[in-house]
Amino acid sequence: MTNFVYKPTCDVLEQSPEQVLLRLTIPENLYYFQGHFPQAAILPGVAQLDWVMHYLTQYLNVDCQKVVSVDALKFQIIVQPNYQVNLLLKKIKDTKYSFSYSSEHGQHASGKVVLTDE
């Protein structure tokens, strides 16, 4: 039986009150690769969004219970096991944050997280 992990290894490359740049090392035993897909494992977009919410909360103190939408969501290049990807989380304004995943392979995904202003 394989011991699965749910999050990548995370290193902070840069951090300020307005943004954080993280390096994520994607392990082969990541739970989300299980059955997605057997011939060539790829990281599902829903896992990438989950990580965005997790790291927004952890590093930029965002209350992700206030998320009302994810806008301009684009998945460009798949993420596979053993990739090192950079995740840039940036505050655009009090109710909007952008995110982008990139690596030596190119731009993987990007979008904006919109919060309620209540």
Buried (B, 14 or more C-beta within 10 A) or exposed (E): EEEEEEBBEBEEEEEEEEBBBBBBEBBEEBBBBEEBEEEEBBBBBEBBBBBBBBBBEEBBEBEBEEBEEBEEBEBEBBBBBEBBBBBBBBBEEEBBBBBBBBBEBEEBBBBBBBBEEE
